[in-house]
Amino acid sequence: MSGAGARTAQVALVATLAIQVFTALTSAAPAVLAPVLAADLAVTPTWIGVFVSLMYAGAMLGSLACGEFIARYGAIRVSQVCVLVCAAGIAAVALLPASVAPLLAAAAFAMGIGYGPITAASSEILVRTTPVERMALTFSIKQTGVPGGIALAGAVMPGLALLAGWRVAFVAVAIVGVAVALGAEPTRKSLDRARAAGAAFSLATVLAPLRTVLGSPVLRELSLVGLAFAAVQVSLTSFLVTYLADALRWSLVTAGLALTCATTSAVAGRIFWGIVADRWLPPLRTLALIGGIAGASGVVLALAAPGWPAWLLLPLTAVYGATAIGWNGVQLAELARRAPAGTAGAVTGASGFVTFAGVVAGPLAFAGLAGLTGSYRTGFFVCAAVSAVAAVALLGRARQSAPH
């Protein structure tokens, strides 16, 4: 790669990473402060499952429809708009009075509309600027923005809420979003060159990438793996703090530290798994290994008792985070690599539509199980089973795909 090409690749990675960190922060902030918000807004603590599901329902729509917008306006411009939508959504939550569930639902859906296209937009940029031999690692580094943003939420939001109130904390996040959108503007000239101003926009063009994904066995299977793993990931990040606080009687700050451990380790995990998939183990087998370790971690977490020491559980949450939150870069790089030429953004968006379906169902199912059983443990047992089943299916596909 030439010097100019290397610089463009670096700019692309930094810009997409910063945008990913912010959108992950906004998506995680309500979950981190769920007990405080629930008390102030006069809703039950399990409302977070509904909030997260509504947010990702919006993300499904945004992800599916973003392909033509990326083609028309460019991936950076679409990302800037999405960042501002996320900022507006979290600011709206901060301004809500108590007992306004319909407005809370609308804010969650709007945040999802902003969050959904981010991955597709970044894939469109990175697939054009990244050497093939570093594809999984580069995508994984960019995807560290998700656990990085969640870790930032777990580390900063509880303290800021205690210091100034959760509403002020949310407004501060919105202000950061405006700064991120403005900061991305200088990169647009170099990264949004592949625009097609005359691209048509219709229901048929919106659905075309989804037909491509569903019609390709490999793309379809990768998308279904994303559905299963994403359901586990968002359940872990959404309910870990509440589980530790309610079931194991941890303080909110200590439970937030556990989430930080999980998401911080996921940053290292994503980089590690990207290297593994690029150098040592085929992507499907790498994903299967990730699923197996995540399944085992989920079982142990579900069996935890209040008397278990923090020095034991914090490393466990780190291992769980490195796997259940560490799979995305490998999966996204494989999607982009296998997408038809010039369609990485649209295909990733359509695959994201399938993946987000798991994200929508995951928190709802988790919250429903908690309501039926009176315990969050059942949800973590189910998460473990989902990870294990996905791992077995991936191993089967890997064997079928291996040369004979």
C-alpha positions as CSV (number, residue, x, y, z in Angstrom):
1,M,0.0,0.0,0.0
2,S,1.3,3.5,-0.9
3,G,1.9,6.2,1.6
4,A,-1.2,8.0,0.6
5,G,-3.2,4.8,0.7
6,A,-1.9,4.0,4.2
7,R,-2.8,7.5,5.4
8,T,-6.3,7.2,4.0
9,A,-6.7,3.8,5.7
10,Q,-5.6,5.4,9.0
11,V,-8.0,8.3,8.7
12,A,-10.8,5.9,7.8
13,L,-10.2,3.7,10.9
14,V,-9.9,6.7,13.3
15,A,-13.1,8.4,12.0
16,T,-15.2,5.2,12.0
17,L,-13.9,4.2,15.4
18,A,-14.8,7.6,17.0
19,I,-18.3,7.5,15.5
20,Q,-18.7,3.9,16.8
21,V,-17.6,4.8,20.3
22,F,-20.1,7.6,20.6
23,T,-23.1,5.7,19.2
24,A,-22.3,2.7,21.5
25,L,-22.1,5.1,24.5
26,T,-25.6,6.5,23.7
27,S,-27.1,3.0,23.3
28,A,-25.6,1.8,26.6
29,A,-26.2,4.8,28.8
30,P,-29.9,4.0,29.6
31,A,-29.0,0.5,30.5
32,V,-26.2,1.5,32.8
33,L,-28.5,3.9,34.7
34,A,-31.6,1.8,34.4
35,P,-32.3,1.6,38.2
36,V,-32.1,5.4,38.5
37,L,-34.2,6.1,35.5
38,A,-36.8,3.6,36.5
39,A,-37.3,5.3,39.9
40,D,-37.4,8.8,38.4
41,L,-39.7,8.0,35.5
42,A,-42.0,5.7,37.6
43,V,-41.5,2.5,35.5
44,T,-40.3,-1.0,36.6
45,P,-36.6,-1.8,36.3
46,T,-37.4,-4.4,33.6
47,W,-38.5,-1.5,31.3
48,I,-34.9,-1.5,30.1
49,G,-35.6,-4.6,28.1
50,V,-38.5,-2.9,26.3
51,F,-36.4,0.3,25.8
52,V,-33.5,-1.6,24.3
53,S,-35.8,-3.6,22.0
54,L,-37.5,-0.5,20.7
55,M,-34.1,1.1,20.1
56,Y,-33.0,-1.9,18.1
57,A,-36.3,-2.1,16.2
58,G,-35.4,1.4,15.0
59,A,-31.9,0.1,14.2
60,M,-33.4,-2.7,12.1
61,L,-35.2,-0.1,9.9
62,G,-32.2,2.2,9.7
63,S,-29.8,-0.6,8.8
64,L,-32.1,-2.0,6.1
65,A,-32.7,1.4,4.4
66,C,-29.2,2.9,4.7
67,G,-27.7,1.3,1.6
68,E,-29.1,3.8,-0.9
69,F,-28.5,6.8,1.4
70,I,-24.8,5.7,1.7
71,A,-24.6,5.5,-2.1
72,R,-26.3,8.9,-2.6
73,Y,-24.7,11.0,0.2
74,G,-21.6,9.1,1.3
75,A,-20.8,7.0,4.3
76,I,-19.4,9.8,6.4
77,R,-22.3,12.1,5.8
78,V,-24.8,9.4,6.7
79,S,-22.7,8.7,9.8
80,Q,-22.8,12.4,10.8
81,V,-26.5,12.5,10.5
82,C,-26.9,9.3,12.5
83,V,-24.7,10.7,15.3
84,L,-26.8,13.8,15.6
85,V,-30.0,11.7,15.6
86,C,-28.6,9.6,18.5
87,A,-27.6,12.8,20.3
88,A,-31.1,14.3,19.9
89,G,-32.7,11.0,21.1
90,I,-30.7,10.9,24.4
91,A,-31.3,14.6,25.0
92,A,-35.0,14.0,24.6
93,V,-34.9,11.3,27.2
94,A,-33.2,13.7,29.6
95,L,-36.0,16.2,29.1
96,L,-38.8,13.8,29.7
97,P,-41.1,14.3,32.7
98,A,-42.1,11.3,34.8
99,S,-44.6,8.7,33.6
100,V,-44.3,9.4,29.9
101,A,-43.8,5.9,28.6
102,P,-45.0,6.7,25.0
103,L,-42.5,9.5,24.6
104,L,-39.7,7.3,26.1
105,A,-40.6,4.7,23.5
106,A,-40.4,7.3,20.7
107,A,-37.0,8.5,21.9
108,A,-35.7,4.9,22.0
109,F,-36.9,4.2,18.4
110,A,-35.3,7.4,17.2
111,M,-32.0,6.5,18.8
112,G,-32.2,3.2,17.0
113,I,-32.7,4.9,13.6
114,G,-29.5,6.7,14.2
115,Y,-27.6,3.7,15.5
116,G,-28.6,1.2,12.8
117,P,-26.6,2.5,9.8
118,I,-23.3,3.1,11.5
119,T,-21.9,-0.4,10.9
120,A,-22.9,-0.5,7.3
121,A,-21.5,3.0,6.7
122,S,-18.1,2.1,8.3
123,S,-18.0,-1.2,6.4
124,E,-18.4,0.6,3.1
125,I,-15.4,2.8,4.0
126,L,-13.2,0.2,5.4
127,V,-13.6,-2.4,2.7
128,R,-12.3,0.2,0.2
129,T,-9.4,1.3,2.3
130,T,-8.2,-1.9,4.0
131,P,-5.8,-4.5,2.6
132,V,-7.4,-7.9,2.3
133,E,-4.8,-9.6,4.6
134,R,-5.7,-7.2,7.4
135,M,-9.4,-7.1,6.9
136,A,-10.5,-9.0,10.1
137,L,-8.1,-7.1,12.3
138,T,-9.1,-3.7,10.9
139,F,-12.8,-4.4,11.2
140,S,-12.2,-5.8,14.7
141,I,-10.3,-2.6,15.8
142,K,-13.1,-0.5,14.5
143,Q,-15.6,-2.7,16.3
144,T,-13.7,-2.1,19.6
145,G,-15.7,1.1,19.5
146,V,-18.8,-0.8,20.7
147,P,-17.3,-2.3,23.9
148,G,-15.2,0.9,24.3
149,G,-18.3,3.0,24.3
150,I,-20.2,0.7,26.6
151,A,-17.1,0.6,28.9
152,L,-17.1,4.4,28.9
153,A,-20.7,4.4,29.9
154,G,-20.2,1.9,32.7
155,A,-17.2,3.9,34.0
156,V,-18.5,7.5,33.7
157,M,-22.2,7.5,33.7
158,P,-22.9,6.2,37.3
159,G,-20.4,8.7,38.8
160,L,-21.7,11.6,36.7
161,A,-25.3,10.7,37.6
162,L,-24.4,10.7,41.3
163,L,-22.6,14.0,40.9
164,A,-25.0,16.0,38.8
165,G,-28.1,13.8,38.1
166,W,-28.8,11.4,35.3
167,R,-30.5,14.1,33.2
168,V,-27.4,16.3,33.1
169,A,-25.3,13.2,32.3
170,F,-27.5,12.5,29.2
171,V,-27.3,16.1,28.1
172,A,-23.5,15.9,28.4
173,V,-23.5,12.9,26.1
174,A,-25.6,14.7,23.5
175,I,-23.2,17.6,23.5
176,V,-20.3,15.1,22.9
177,G,-22.3,13.8,19.9
178,V,-22.4,17.3,18.3
179,A,-18.7,17.5,18.7
180,V,-18.1,14.1,17.1
181,A,-20.3,15.0,14.1
182,L,-18.4,18.2,13.5
183,G,-15.1,16.5,14.0
184,A,-15.9,14.0,11.2
185,E,-16.5,16.8,8.6
186,P,-12.8,17.2,7.5
187,T,-12.6,13.5,6.6
188,R,-15.5,13.6,4.2
189,K,-13.6,14.9,1.2
190,S,-11.2,11.9,1.2
191,L,-13.6,9.2,2.4
192,D,-16.9,10.0,0.6
193,R,-15.5,9.9,-2.9
194,A,-17.7,6.9,-4.0
195,R,-20.9,8.9,-4.0
196,A,-23.6,8.3,-6.7
197,A,-25.8,11.4,-6.6
198,G,-28.3,9.9,-9.1
199,A,-28.9,6.7,-7.2
200,A,-32.6,5.8,-7.1
201,F,-34.5,5.3,-3.9
202,S,-37.5,3.0,-3.7
203,L,-38.8,0.1,-1.8
204,A,-37.4,-2.3,-4.3
205,T,-33.9,-0.8,-4.0
206,V,-34.2,-0.9,-0.2
207,L,-35.1,-4.6,-0.2
208,A,-32.6,-5.7,-2.9
209,P,-29.6,-6.1,-0.5
210,L,-31.8,-8.2,1.8
211,R,-32.7,-10.5,-1.1
212,T,-29.0,-10.8,-1.8
213,V,-28.3,-11.8,1.8
214,L,-31.1,-14.3,2.0
215,G,-30.3,-15.8,-1.4
216,S,-26.7,-16.5,-0.5
217,P,-26.1,-19.5,1.8
218,V,-22.9,-18.0,3.2
219,L,-24.3,-14.5,3.7
220,R,-27.5,-15.9,5.2
221,E,-25.6,-18.1,7.7
222,L,-23.3,-15.3,8.7
223,S,-26.3,-13.1,9.3
224,L,-28.1,-15.8,11.4
225,V,-24.9,-16.2,13.5
226,G,-24.9,-12.4,14.0
227,L,-28.6,-12.7,15.1
228,A,-27.8,-15.3,17.8
229,F,-24.6,-13.7,19.0
230,A,-26.0,-10.2,19.1
231,A,-29.0,-11.3,21.2
232,V,-26.5,-12.7,23.8
233,Q,-24.3,-9.6,23.6
234,V,-27.1,-7.0,24.1
235,S,-28.6,-9.1,26.9
236,L,-25.3,-9.2,28.7
237,T,-24.6,-5.5,28.4
238,S,-28.2,-4.6,29.2
239,F,-28.8,-6.8,32.2
240,L,-25.4,-7.4,33.8
241,V,-25.5,-4.3,36.0
242,T,-29.1,-5.0,37.1
243,Y,-28.4,-8.7,37.7
244,L,-25.4,-8.0,39.9
245,A,-27.2,-5.3,41.8
246,D,-30.5,-7.2,42.4
247,A,-29.5,-10.8,42.5
248,L,-26.0,-10.6,44.0
249,R,-26.6,-7.4,46.0
250,W,-23.7,-5.5,44.5
251,S,-23.6,-1.6,44.7
252,L,-24.4,0.2,41.4
253,V,-20.9,1.5,41.2
254,T,-19.4,-2.0,41.7
255,A,-21.8,-3.5,39.2
256,G,-20.9,-0.8,36.7
257,L,-17.2,-1.8,37.2
258,A,-18.1,-5.4,36.3
259,L,-19.7,-4.1,33.0
260,T,-16.6,-2.0,32.5
261,C,-14.5,-5.2,32.9
262,A,-16.6,-7.1,30.4
263,T,-16.5,-4.3,27.8
264,T,-12.9,-3.4,28.3
265,S,-11.9,-7.0,27.8
266,A,-14.0,-7.1,24.7
267,V,-11.8,-4.4,23.2
268,A,-8.8,-6.7,23.6
269,G,-10.9,-9.7,22.6
270,R,-12.0,-8.2,19.3
271,I,-8.4,-7.3,18.4
272,F,-7.3,-10.8,19.4
273,W,-10.0,-12.6,17.5
274,G,-9.3,-10.5,14.5
275,I,-5.7,-11.5,14.5
276,V,-6.7,-15.2,15.0
277,A,-9.1,-15.1,12.0
278,D,-6.5,-13.3,9.8
279,R,-3.5,-15.5,10.7
280,W,-4.3,-18.8,12.4
281,L,-7.9,-20.1,12.3
282,P,-10.5,-19.7,9.5
283,P,-13.2,-17.2,10.4
284,L,-16.0,-19.8,10.8
285,R,-13.9,-21.8,13.3
286,T,-12.9,-18.7,15.1
287,L,-16.5,-17.7,15.5
288,A,-17.3,-21.3,16.7
289,L,-14.6,-21.0,19.4
290,I,-15.9,-17.7,20.5
291,G,-19.4,-19.1,20.9
292,G,-18.2,-22.1,22.9
293,I,-16.3,-20.0,25.4
294,A,-19.2,-17.5,25.7
295,G,-21.6,-20.4,26.4
296,A,-19.5,-21.7,29.2
297,S,-19.1,-18.3,30.7
298,G,-22.8,-17.7,30.7
299,V,-23.5,-20.9,32.6
300,V,-21.0,-19.9,35.4
301,L,-22.4,-16.4,35.6
302,A,-26.0,-17.8,36.0
303,L,-24.8,-20.1,38.8
304,A,-23.2,-17.2,40.8
305,A,-24.4,-16.6,44.3
306,P,-24.3,-13.5,46.5
307,G,-21.4,-14.9,48.5
308,W,-19.1,-15.3,45.5
309,P,-16.2,-12.8,45.8
310,A,-15.6,-10.0,43.3
311,W,-12.1,-11.2,42.6
312,L,-13.7,-14.3,41.1
313,L,-16.6,-12.7,39.2
314,L,-14.8,-9.8,37.7
315,P,-12.4,-12.0,35.7
316,L,-15.4,-14.1,34.7
317,T,-17.2,-11.1,33.3
318,A,-14.0,-10.2,31.5
319,V,-13.9,-13.6,29.8
320,Y,-17.6,-13.4,29.0
321,G,-17.1,-9.9,27.5
322,A,-14.1,-10.9,25.4
323,T,-16.2,-13.6,23.7
324,A,-19.9,-12.6,23.8
325,I,-19.0,-9.0,22.9
326,G,-15.9,-9.9,20.9
327,W,-17.2,-11.6,17.8
328,N,-18.4,-8.7,15.6
329,G,-15.2,-7.8,13.8
330,V,-14.6,-11.3,12.5
331,Q,-18.2,-11.7,11.4
332,L,-18.4,-8.2,9.7
333,A,-15.1,-8.6,7.9
334,E,-16.2,-12.0,6.5
335,L,-19.5,-10.4,5.4
336,A,-17.7,-7.6,3.6
337,R,-15.2,-10.0,2.0
338,R,-18.0,-12.2,0.7
339,A,-20.3,-9.5,-0.5
340,P,-20.6,-8.8,-4.2
341,A,-18.1,-6.2,-5.4
342,G,-19.3,-2.6,-4.5
343,T,-22.1,-3.8,-2.2
344,A,-20.3,-4.1,1.2
345,G,-22.3,-1.3,2.7
346,A,-25.7,-2.3,1.5
347,V,-25.1,-6.0,2.2
348,T,-23.8,-5.2,5.7
349,G,-26.9,-3.1,6.3
350,A,-29.2,-5.9,5.2
351,S,-27.3,-8.4,7.3
352,G,-27.6,-5.9,10.1
353,F,-31.4,-6.0,9.7
354,V,-31.3,-9.7,10.5
355,T,-28.8,-9.3,13.3
356,F,-30.8,-6.5,14.9
357,A,-33.8,-8.8,14.9
358,G,-31.9,-10.9,17.4
359,V,-31.1,-7.8,19.4
360,V,-34.8,-6.8,19.5
361,A,-35.8,-10.3,20.6
362,G,-33.0,-10.9,23.1
363,P,-33.8,-8.2,25.7
364,L,-37.6,-8.8,25.4
365,A,-37.1,-12.5,25.9
366,F,-34.6,-11.9,28.8
367,A,-37.0,-9.4,30.5
368,G,-39.9,-11.8,29.9
369,L,-38.1,-14.7,31.5
370,A,-37.1,-12.5,34.4
371,G,-40.7,-11.5,34.9
372,L,-42.0,-15.1,34.7
373,T,-39.3,-16.7,37.0
374,G,-38.6,-13.7,39.3
375,S,-34.9,-14.1,38.5
376,Y,-32.3,-13.0,35.9
377,R,-30.5,-16.3,36.1
378,T,-32.8,-18.0,33.7
379,G,-32.0,-15.4,31.0
380,F,-28.3,-16.0,31.4
381,F,-28.8,-19.8,31.1
382,V,-30.7,-19.3,27.9
383,C,-27.9,-17.0,26.6
384,A,-25.4,-19.7,27.3
385,A,-27.5,-22.2,25.3
386,V,-27.9,-19.9,22.3
387,S,-24.1,-19.4,22.2
388,A,-23.5,-23.1,22.4
389,V,-26.0,-24.0,19.7
390,A,-24.5,-21.3,17.4
391,A,-21.0,-22.7,18.0
392,V,-22.1,-26.2,17.1
393,A,-23.7,-25.0,13.9
394,L,-20.6,-23.0,12.9
395,L,-18.4,-26.0,13.4
396,G,-20.8,-28.0,11.1
397,R,-20.6,-25.4,8.4
398,A,-16.8,-25.1,8.7
399,R,-16.5,-28.8,8.2
400,Q,-18.7,-28.7,5.1
401,S,-16.7,-25.7,3.7
402,A,-13.3,-27.2,4.3
403,P,-11.6,-28.6,1.2
404,H,-11.6,-32.4,0.9
